[in-house]
Amino acid sequence: MLESSELILNDDGSIYHLNLLPEQLASTIITVGDPERVSEVSKHFDVIDTRVAKREFHTHTGLYRNKRISVISTGIGTDNIDIVFNELDALVNVDFKTRKIKEKLTSLDIIRVGTSGAIQPDIPVDSFVLSQRGIGFDSLYHWYQNDGGDSAFAKAISQQIPRNDNHSNPYVIHCNPDLARKFQTVEMINGNTVTNVGFYGPQSRTIRLKPAFEELNDQLAGFNHDNQRITNLEMETAGIYAMANLLGHRAVSLNAILANRATGSFSEQPAMTVEKLISFTLNCLS
């Protein structure tokens, strides 16, 4: 039995951070970073039966073309991904009354609809990238017992991209190929996505503080392993793939490219590009 300090429930029986009851969650889930983007997805639903909000975690569940979908905001970063994925898993795989893990486990389909910056000059702003691999420069995966992920790819990252002992070893996790197949159309670029722990220094941006690795983006852009290159940089994908892989769920990350770091350009229509990705995602799911 899971102790109350480990599985924390609210007074109404809902899970601690997400504030959800098991029956309020669909088996197909779209994650977005921004809480305000939840309604940008759910406005397309035919019916919304659940609206729950606590902290940065907002959830709408409803029907889109007779398919039940939940859309949940995670906030920014893999620390929040750790919270969201553990609690999503608990909602379907733990009996809240007995506090015991269920004998028959449920696998969720989880689709990230997020924004990202390309690091290759030939990936245009306002395009879409499907992350075949999440490359974690954060440390989330290392805090769980794991099988090492794609260790050959991770080793190549370590060998080709300098780092120091103050930074965690990179890890590499693949998307779920069956779920990804739903979104592999001519509109989608297949890529490999680096996830780092911040937006400024960890992505080699400079305002007043000088990044420790000023050439990081150039080094990432020059990486090659078995004719695979790194395409884009953001803050959640590797954590999503890591947690989904460990917990037995299917995950894929879809990225709206709003910036190109190689060319220094930013989208002139970011809201429209995100809206196009939302519509594309929902249509592929239905």
C-alpha positions in Angstrom: 0.0 0.0 0.0 1.3 3.4 -0.9 1.7 5.7 2.1 0.0 9.1 2.2 3.4 10.8 2.0 4.0 9.1 -1.4 0.6 9.1 -3.1 -0.8 12.5 -2.0 -4.5 13.0 -2.5 -6.6 16.1 -1.9 -9.6 16.2 0.4 -11.9 15.4 -2.5 -9.9 12.4 -3.5 -8.1 14.0 -6.5 -4.4 13.7 -7.2 -2.3 16.3 -5.4 -1.0 18.7 -8.1 -3.2 18.0 -11.1 -6.3 18.1 -8.9 -7.9 15.4 -11.1 -10.1 12.4 -10.3 -9.5 9.2 -12.4 -12.8 9.5 -14.3 -11.8 13.0 -15.4 -8.9 11.8 -17.5 -9.1 10.5 -21.1 -6.7 7.8 -22.4 -5.5 10.2 -25.1 -3.8 13.3 -23.7 -2.4 16.4 -25.4 0.2 18.3 -23.3 1.0 22.0 -23.7 3.3 24.1 -21.7 1.2 27.3 -21.5 -2.0 27.1 -19.4 -3.6 29.6 -21.7 -3.0 27.1 -24.6 -5.4 24.6 -23.0 -8.4 26.5 -24.1 -6.9 27.1 -27.5 -7.0 23.3 -27.9 -10.4 22.6 -26.2 -12.2 25.3 -28.2 -12.2 22.8 -31.0 -13.9 20.2 -28.8 -17.6 19.4 -29.5 -18.2 18.9 -25.7 -16.1 19.8 -22.7 -17.0 17.8 -19.5 -14.1 18.7 -17.3 -12.4 22.0 -16.5 -9.9 21.8 -13.6 -7.1 24.2 -12.7 -4.5 24.2 -10.0 -1.2 26.1 -10.1 0.2 25.9 -13.7 -1.7 22.6 -14.3 -4.9 23.2 -16.2 -7.0 20.4 -17.7 -9.9 20.3 -20.1 -11.4 16.9 -21.0 -14.0 16.5 -23.7 -15.0 15.0 -27.1 -13.6 15.9 -30.5 -15.4 14.0 -33.3 -16.5 11.4 -30.8 -13.0 10.8 -29.5 -12.4 11.6 -25.8 -9.3 13.7 -25.3 -7.7 15.5 -22.3 -5.5 18.6 -22.8 -3.2 19.4 -19.9 -0.7 22.2 -19.3 2.6 21.2 -17.8 4.2 24.5 -17.4 7.9 24.8 -18.5 10.7 22.3 -17.8 11.3 18.6 -17.1 10.8 19.2 -13.3 7.1 19.8 -14.1 7.1 16.8 -16.5 8.2 14.6 -13.6 5.1 15.7 -11.6 2.6 15.5 -14.5 3.6 12.1 -15.7 3.8 10.5 -12.3 0.3 11.8 -11.5 -1.2 10.9 -14.9 0.1 7.4 -14.4 -1.3 7.2 -10.9 -4.7 8.3 -12.1 -5.0 5.2 -14.4 -2.7 2.6 -12.7 -3.3 3.1 -8.9 -6.5 2.3 -7.1 -7.0 5.4 -5.0 -9.3 3.6 -2.5 -6.9 0.8 -1.6 -3.7 2.8 -2.5 -2.4 -0.2 -4.4 -1.0 -0.5 -7.9 -3.5 -2.2 -10.2 -2.7 -5.6 -11.5 -3.7 -4.7 -15.1 -1.9 -1.5 -16.2 -3.2 1.1 -18.6 -1.1 2.7 -21.3 -1.8 6.3 -22.2 -1.3 8.1 -25.5 0.4 11.4 -24.8 1.1 14.0 -27.5 3.1 17.1 -26.8 2.0 20.2 -28.8 4.8 22.7 -28.1 7.0 25.4 -29.5 10.7 25.1 -30.2 13.7 26.8 -31.9 15.5 25.2 -34.9 19.3 25.1 -34.9 19.6 24.1 -38.5 19.4 26.9 -41.1 17.4 24.8 -43.5 14.5 24.2 -41.1 12.1 27.1 -41.8 10.3 29.2 -39.1 6.6 28.2 -38.9 7.4 24.5 -39.9 6.6 21.5 -37.7 9.2 19.0 -36.3 8.3 15.5 -35.0 11.0 14.5 -32.4 12.1 11.0 -33.3 14.5 11.2 -30.3 14.5 13.4 -27.2 18.1 14.2 -26.1 18.2 15.1 -22.5 20.7 17.6 -21.2 18.7 17.7 -18.0 19.1 14.9 -15.3 15.5 13.6 -14.9 16.1 10.2 -16.4 19.1 9.6 -14.2 17.0 9.9 -11.0 15.1 6.7 -11.9 16.3 3.1 -12.4 16.5 2.7 -16.2 18.0 0.7 -19.0 20.2 3.5 -20.4 18.0 4.4 -23.3 19.8 4.8 -26.7 23.3 4.6 -25.2 25.1 4.6 -28.5 23.5 7.9 -29.5 24.1 9.4 -26.0 27.8 8.3 -26.2 28.1 10.1 -29.6 26.6 13.2 -28.1 29.2 13.1 -25.2 32.1 12.6 -27.6 31.2 15.3 -30.1 29.8 18.0 -27.8 32.1 19.2 -25.1 30.8 19.6 -21.5 32.3 19.6 -18.1 31.8 17.5 -15.0 29.3 20.0 -13.5 26.7 19.0 -16.2 24.8 15.7 -16.2 25.4 13.0 -18.8 23.1 13.2 -21.8 20.4 10.6 -22.3 18.5 9.7 -25.5 15.0 8.3 -25.6 13.0 7.5 -28.7 9.3 8.5 -29.4 6.8 5.7 -29.6 6.9 4.7 -33.4 3.3 3.5 -33.6 1.9 6.7 -32.1 4.3 8.9 -34.2 3.1 7.2 -37.4 -0.3 9.0 -37.0 1.5 12.3 -37.5 4.1 11.5 -40.2 2.7 13.4 -43.1 4.3 15.7 -45.7 3.7 18.6 -43.2 6.0 17.1 -40.6 9.8 17.2 -40.5 11.4 14.3 -38.6 14.1 15.4 -36.2 16.1 14.9 -33.1 15.4 17.3 -30.3 17.6 18.5 -27.4 16.0 19.3 -24.1 17.8 21.6 -21.7 17.1 23.0 -18.3 16.5 26.7 -19.2 15.7 29.1 -21.9 18.6 31.5 -21.7 22.1 30.3 -20.7 21.2 26.6 -21.2 20.2 27.4 -24.8 23.2 29.7 -25.2 21.2 33.0 -25.2 22.9 36.1 -24.0 21.2 39.2 -22.5 23.5 40.2 -19.5 24.9 36.9 -18.4 27.5 35.1 -20.4 26.7 31.4 -21.1 29.3 28.8 -20.1 29.0 27.3 -23.6 28.7 30.1 -26.1 29.2 27.7 -29.0 26.6 25.2 -27.9 24.2 25.7 -30.7 27.0 25.5 -33.4 28.2 22.3 -31.8 24.7 20.8 -31.7 24.2 21.9 -35.4 27.4 20.1 -36.4 26.6 16.8 -34.7 26.3 13.7 -36.8 25.7 10.1 -35.8 24.7 7.5 -38.4 23.6 10.4 -40.6 21.3 11.7 -37.9 21.5 15.3 -36.9 20.1 17.5 -34.2 17.3 19.7 -35.4 15.9 21.8 -32.6 16.1 22.8 -28.9 13.5 23.1 -26.2 12.7 22.2 -22.6 10.4 19.2 -22.2 10.6 16.5 -24.9 13.3 14.3 -23.5 11.7 14.3 -20.1 8.3 13.3 -21.7 10.0 10.5 -23.6 11.9 9.4 -20.5 8.9 9.2 -18.2 6.6 7.7 -20.8 9.2 5.0 -21.6 9.7 4.2 -17.9 6.0 4.1 -17.1 4.9 2.2 -20.2 3.0 4.9 -22.0 3.2 6.0 -25.7 4.5 9.5 -26.3 5.4 11.8 -29.2 6.4 15.4 -29.3 5.3 17.8 -32.1 7.1 21.1 -32.3 6.0 24.3 -33.9 9.2 26.0 -34.9 8.9 29.7 -33.9 12.5 30.6 -34.0 15.6 29.7 -36.0 18.7 30.2 -33.9 21.0 29.7 -36.9 19.5 32.5 -38.9 18.4 34.7 -36.0 14.8 34.8 -37.2 11.5 34.6 -35.3 8.0 33.9 -36.5 5.9 36.8 -37.6 2.8 34.8 -36.9 3.5 32.6 -33.8 -0.2 32.3 -32.7 -1.3 31.2 -36.2 1.5 28.6 -36.4 0.6 27.1 -33.0 -3.1 27.1 -34.1 -2.2 25.2 -37.3 -0.3 22.6 -35.2 -3.2 22.2 -32.8 -5.7 21.7 -35.7 -3.2 19.3 -37.5 -2.8 17.3 -34.2 -6.6 17.0 -33.6 -7.3 16.0 -37.2 -4.6 13.2 -37.0 -6.1 11.9 -33.8 -9.6 11.7 -35.2 
